[in-house]
Amino acid sequence: MNRCHTLIAAAAIAALLPAPAQAQAARTCLTEREVAQMAIYSVPSLVSGVRQKCSARLSSSGFLATRGDSFAQKYAALQNETWPVAKSALLKFVGGASSQANSNDPVAMFASLPDEAVRPMVDAMIAQKVGDSVKPSHCANVERGMQLASVMNPRDSGAMIAFVMAVAKPKNSPICPARS
């Protein structure tokens, strides 16, 4: 997974938000730790979304076809561990977690749902948004990025993604500046 994949995940999450929540998210930055946990949590859904979008464009003997499952499983094994920080970061990204849900606050309603209801929705939305975001002409590069990331420990990969994102500061990014 590379910076492009993390940007796709962030874009997928941002696309789920109403405009006022996006404006609020811009006022609260995400720490490198939060970005890393979100990146680690998102990989299995990213793999699923890329496969859905790119299956016709990728080789049946390529990385995703032959080793994509084991790549995704390394990250899936960490999802329970990374979910609390990833969820908190997601809520922060979409406008902050409210302690009280009300009918006018979709973020607070989302925050009040049990994790077993929220996680499948988040996973499906990430996969769908990634599928919508990846251009068919980029499928081979996305697969190559995943293959390159597959040799790294998921925690190291998440930390590297967070650091690169914090240093690169993508346009309209809610990521806090990199620590020195």
FITI-232179 format. One record per residue: x, y, z of N, C-alpha, C in turn. Coordinates in steps of 0.2 Angstrom, whole numbers, plus 5000, padded with zeros to 4 digits. Example, Ala and Ser with C-alpha at 12.3 -4.5 7.8 and 13.67 -1.06 7.14 Angstrom:
% residues 2
R,n_c1,n_c2,n_c3,ca_c1,ca_c2,ca_c3,c_c1,c_c2,c_c3
R,5066,4972,5039,5062,4978,5039,5066,4984,5039 $
R,5064,4989,5035,5068,4995,5036,5064,5000,5039 $
% end
This chain:
% residues 180
R,n_c1,n_c2,n_c3,ca_c1,ca_c2,ca_c3,c_c1,c_c2,c_c3
R,5004,4994,5000,5000,5000,5000,5004,5006,5000 $
R,5003,5011,4996,5007,5017,4996,5002,5023,4998 $
R,5005,5029,4997,5002,5035,4998,4995,5036,4994 $
R,4995,5034,4988,4990,5034,4984,4984,5030,4987 $
R,4985,5024,4990,4980,5020,4993,4977,5024,4999 $
R,4981,5027,5003,4979,5030,5009,4975,5036,5007 $
R,4977,5040,5002,4973,5045,4999,4966,5043,4997 $
R,4966,5037,4994,4960,5034,4991,4955,5033,4997 $
R,4958,5030,5002,4954,5028,5008,4951,5035,5011 $
R,4956,5040,5012,4953,5046,5015,4948,5049,5011 $
R,4949,5049,5004,4944,5051,4999,4937,5048,5000 $
R,4938,5041,5001,4932,5037,5002,4928,5039,5008 $
R,4932,5040,5013,4929,5042,5020,4926,5049,5019 $
R,4929,5054,5016,4927,5060,5015,4921,5061,5010 $
R,4921,5056,5005,4915,5056,5001,4909,5054,5004 $
R,4909,5051,5010,4903,5049,5014,4900,5054,5018 $
R,4904,5060,5019,4902,5065,5023,4898,5070,5020 $
R,4893,5073,5024,4889,5079,5021,4894,5085,5021 $
R,4893,5090,5017,4898,5096,5017,4899,5099,5024 $
R,4894,5100,5028,4896,5103,5034,4901,5099,5039 $
R,4900,5092,5038,4905,5088,5042,4912,5089,5039 $
R,4912,5089,5033,4919,5090,5030,4922,5097,5032 $
R,4918,5102,5032,4921,5108,5035,4923,5108,5042 $
R,4919,5104,5046,4922,5103,5053,4928,5099,5053 $
R,4928,5094,5049,4934,5090,5049,4941,5094,5047 $
R,4940,5099,5043,4946,5103,5041,4949,5107,5047 $
R,4945,5108,5052,4947,5111,5058,4950,5107,5063 $
R,4950,5100,5063,4953,5096,5067,4958,5091,5064 $
R,4964,5092,5065,4969,5087,5062,4969,5080,5065 $
R,4971,5076,5060,4972,5069,5063,4980,5068,5064 $
R,4981,5065,5069,4988,5063,5071,4991,5058,5067 $
R,4998,5057,5066,5001,5052,5063,4998,5045,5065 $
R,4998,5044,5072,4995,5038,5074,4988,5036,5072 $
R,4984,5041,5072,4977,5040,5069,4977,5038,5062 $
R,4981,5042,5058,4981,5040,5051,4984,5033,5050 $
R,4989,5031,5054,4992,5025,5053,4987,5019,5055 $
R,4983,5020,5060,4978,5015,5062,4973,5015,5057 $
R,4971,5020,5054,4966,5020,5049,4968,5017,5043 $
R,4974,5018,5041,4977,5015,5035,4978,5007,5036 $
R,4980,5005,5042,4981,4998,5043,4974,4995,5043 $
R,4969,4998,5047,4962,4995,5047,4959,4995,5040 $
R,4961,4999,5035,4957,5000,5029,4960,4995,5024 $
R,4966,4992,5024,4969,4988,5019,4964,4982,5017 $
R,4961,4978,5021,4957,4973,5018,4952,4975,5014 $
R,4948,4981,5015,4943,4984,5011,4946,4987,5005 $
R,4952,4990,5005,4956,4993,5000,4957,4987,4995 $
R,4959,4981,4997,4961,4976,4993,4954,4973,4989 $
R,4949,4973,4993,4943,4971,4990,4940,4976,4985 $
R,4941,4982,4986,4938,4987,4981,4943,4987,4975 $
R,4949,4987,4976,4954,4986,4970,4952,4980,4966 $
R,4951,4975,4969,4949,4968,4965,4943,4969,4962 $
R,4938,4972,4965,4931,4973,4961,4932,4978,4955 $
R,4936,4983,4956,4937,4987,4950,4942,4985,4945 $
R,4947,4981,4947,4952,4980,4942,4953,4972,4940 $
R,4948,4968,4942,4949,4961,4941,4950,4960,4933 $
R,4947,4963,4929,4947,4962,4922,4954,4965,4919 $
R,4957,4969,4922,4963,4972,4920,4970,4969,4923 $
R,4969,4965,4928,4975,4962,4931,4976,4955,4929 $
R,4982,4953,4929,4984,4946,4927,4981,4941,4932 $
R,4979,4935,4930,4977,4930,4935,4983,4927,4938 $
R,4989,4929,4936,4995,4926,4940,4998,4932,4943 $
R,4995,4938,4944,4998,4944,4947,4997,4943,4954 $
R,5000,4949,4958,5000,4949,4965,4994,4948,4968 $
R,4989,4952,4966,4982,4952,4970,4979,4945,4969 $
R,4980,4942,4963,4977,4935,4962,4980,4930,4966 $
R,4987,4930,4966,4990,4925,4970,4992,4926,4977 $
R,4993,4932,4979,4995,4934,4986,4991,4939,4989 $
R,4986,4942,4986,4982,4947,4988,4978,4945,4995 $
R,4976,4939,4995,4973,4936,5001,4977,4936,5007 $
R,4983,4934,5006,4988,4934,5012,4990,4941,5014 $
R,4991,4945,5009,4992,4952,5011,4987,4955,5015 $
R,4980,4955,5013,4975,4957,5016,4974,4954,5023 $
R,4975,4948,5024,4975,4944,5030,4979,4947,5035 $
R,4985,4949,5033,4990,4952,5038,4987,4958,5042 $
R,4984,4962,5038,4981,4968,5040,4974,4966,5044 $
R,4970,4962,5041,4964,4960,5044,4965,4957,5052 $
R,4971,4954,5053,4973,4951,5059,4974,4957,5064 $
R,4975,4963,5062,4976,4969,5066,4969,4973,5067 $
R,4964,4972,5063,4958,4976,5063,4955,4977,5070 $
R,4954,4972,5074,4951,4973,5081,4956,4977,5085 $
R,4962,4977,5084,4967,4981,5088,4967,4988,5086 $
R,4966,4989,5079,4967,4996,5076,4960,4999,5076 $
R,4954,4996,5077,4948,4999,5076,4946,5004,5081 $
R,4948,5004,5087,4946,5009,5092,4949,5016,5090 $
R,4955,5016,5088,4959,5022,5086,4956,5024,5079 $
R,4955,5019,5074,4953,5021,5068,4946,5024,5068 $
R,4942,5021,5072,4935,5024,5073,4935,5031,5076 $
R,4939,5032,5081,4940,5038,5084,4942,5043,5079 $
R,4947,5041,5075,4950,5046,5070,4944,5047,5064 $
R,4941,5042,5062,4936,5043,5057,4930,5048,5060 $
R,4928,5047,5066,4923,5052,5069,4926,5059,5069 $
R,4933,5059,5071,4936,5066,5071,4936,5069,5064 $
R,4938,5065,5059,4938,5067,5052,4932,5069,5050 $
R,4926,5066,5052,4920,5068,5049,4916,5073,5053 $
R,4919,5076,5058,4916,5081,5062,4916,5081,5069 $
R,4920,5076,5072,4920,5075,5079,4915,5071,5082 $
R,4917,5067,5087,4912,5063,5091,4909,5067,5096 $
R,4902,5066,5096,4898,5069,5101,4896,5064,5106 $
R,4896,5066,5112,4894,5061,5117,4886,5060,5117 $
R,4882,5064,5114,4875,5063,5114,4873,5063,5107 $
R,4869,5057,5105,4866,5057,5098,4860,5061,5098 $
R,4858,5064,5093,4852,5067,5092,4850,5066,5085 $
R,4844,5067,5083,4841,5066,5076,4844,5070,5071 $
R,4847,5076,5073,4850,5081,5068,4857,5080,5067 $
R,4861,5075,5071,4868,5075,5071,4870,5068,5068 $
R,4871,5067,5062,4872,5060,5059,4879,5057,5062 $
R,4884,5062,5063,4890,5059,5066,4889,5056,5073 $
R,4885,5060,5077,4884,5057,5084,4880,5051,5084 $
R,4875,5050,5079,4871,5044,5078,4876,5039,5076 $
R,4880,5040,5072,4885,5035,5069,4890,5033,5075 $
R,4892,5038,5079,4896,5036,5085,4892,5032,5090 $
R,4886,5033,5091,4882,5029,5096,4880,5022,5094 $
R,4881,5020,5087,4880,5013,5085,4885,5008,5088 $
R,4883,5002,5089,4888,4997,5091,4893,4996,5086 $
R,4899,4994,5088,4904,4993,5083,4902,4987,5078 $
R,4899,4982,5080,4897,4977,5076,4892,4979,5070 $
R,4889,4985,5071,4885,4987,5066,4889,4992,5061 $
R,4893,4996,5064,4897,5001,5061,4902,4998,5056 $
R,4906,4993,5059,4912,4991,5055,4910,4988,5048 $
R,4905,4984,5048,4903,4982,5041,4901,4987,5036 $
R,4898,4992,5039,4896,4998,5035,4902,5002,5032 $
R,4907,5003,5037,4913,5007,5035,4917,5002,5030 $
R,4918,4996,5031,4922,4992,5027,4919,4992,5020 $
R,4912,4991,5019,4909,4991,5013,4909,4998,5009 $
R,4909,5003,5013,4910,5010,5010,4917,5011,5008 $
R,4922,5009,5011,4929,5010,5009,4929,5006,5002 $
R,4927,5000,5002,4928,4996,4996,4925,4999,4990 $
R,4918,5001,4991,4915,5004,4986,4918,5011,4984 $
R,4920,5015,4988,4923,5021,4986,4930,5020,4983 $
R,4934,5015,4985,4940,5014,4982,4938,5011,4975 $
R,4934,5007,4974,4932,5005,4967,4929,5010,4963 $
R,4926,5015,4966,4924,5021,4962,4930,5026,4960 $
R,4935,5026,4964,4940,5031,4964,4946,5028,4959 $
R,4947,5022,4959,4953,5019,4955,4951,5020,4948 $
R,4955,5023,4944,4954,5023,4937,4957,5017,4934 $
R,4954,5014,4929,4956,5007,4926,4963,5008,4924 $
R,4965,5013,4921,4972,5014,4919,4977,5014,4924 $
R,4975,5014,4931,4980,5014,4936,4980,5008,4940 $
R,4976,5003,4938,4975,4997,4941,4982,4993,4942 $
R,4986,4993,4937,4993,4990,4938,4997,4993,4943 $
R,4997,5000,4943,5001,5003,4948,4999,5002,4955 $
R,4992,5002,4956,4989,5001,4963,4991,4994,4965 $
R,4991,4989,4960,4993,4982,4962,5000,4982,4964 $
R,5004,4986,4960,5012,4986,4962,5013,4989,4968 $
R,5009,4994,4970,5010,4997,4976,5009,4993,4982 $
R,5003,4989,4981,5001,4984,4986,5007,4979,4987 $
R,5009,4976,4981,5015,4971,4981,5021,4974,4985 $
R,5023,4980,4984,5029,4983,4987,5027,4984,4995 $
R,5021,4985,4996,5020,4986,5004,5019,4979,5007 $
R,5018,4974,5003,5017,4967,5006,5023,4965,5010 $
R,5029,4967,5008,5035,4965,5011,5036,4968,5018 $
R,5032,4974,5020,5033,4977,5026,5028,4974,5031 $
R,5030,4975,5037,5026,4974,5043,5020,4979,5043 $
R,5014,4977,5044,5008,4981,5043,5009,4987,5048 $
R,5011,4987,5054,5012,4993,5058,5017,4997,5055 $
R,5023,4995,5052,5028,4999,5049,5025,5002,5043 $
R,5021,4999,5039,5018,5001,5033,5013,5007,5035 $
R,5009,5006,5040,5005,5011,5042,5008,5017,5045 $
R,5014,5016,5049,5018,5022,5051,5021,5026,5045 $
R,5023,5022,5040,5026,5025,5034,5021,5029,5030 $
R,5015,5027,5029,5010,5030,5026,5008,5037,5030 $
R,5007,5036,5036,5006,5042,5040,5011,5047,5040 $
R,5017,5045,5040,5023,5050,5040,5023,5053,5033 $
R,5023,5050,5028,5023,5052,5021,5017,5057,5020 $
R,5011,5055,5022,5005,5060,5022,5006,5066,5026 $
R,5009,5066,5032,5010,5072,5036,5015,5076,5033 $
R,5020,5073,5030,5026,5078,5027,5023,5080,5020 $
R,5020,5076,5016,5017,5079,5009,5012,5083,5010 $
R,5008,5083,5015,5002,5087,5016,4998,5088,5010 $
R,4994,5082,5008,4990,5083,5002,4985,5089,5002 $
R,4983,5091,4997,4979,5097,4997,4972,5095,5001 $
R,4970,5100,5005,4964,5100,5009,4965,5094,5014 $
R,4971,5092,5016,4972,5086,5020,4970,5088,5028 $
R,4967,5084,5031,4965,5085,5038,4971,5082,5043 $
R,4977,5081,5040,4982,5078,5044,4986,5083,5047 $
R,4988,5082,5053,4992,5086,5057,4999,5087,5054 $
R,5003,5092,5054,5010,5092,5052,5014,5087,5055 $
R,5019,5085,5051,5023,5080,5053,5027,5082,5060 $
R,5028,5077,5064,5032,5078,5070,5039,5079,5068 $
R,5043,5083,5072,5050,5083,5070,5054,5078,5075 $
% end
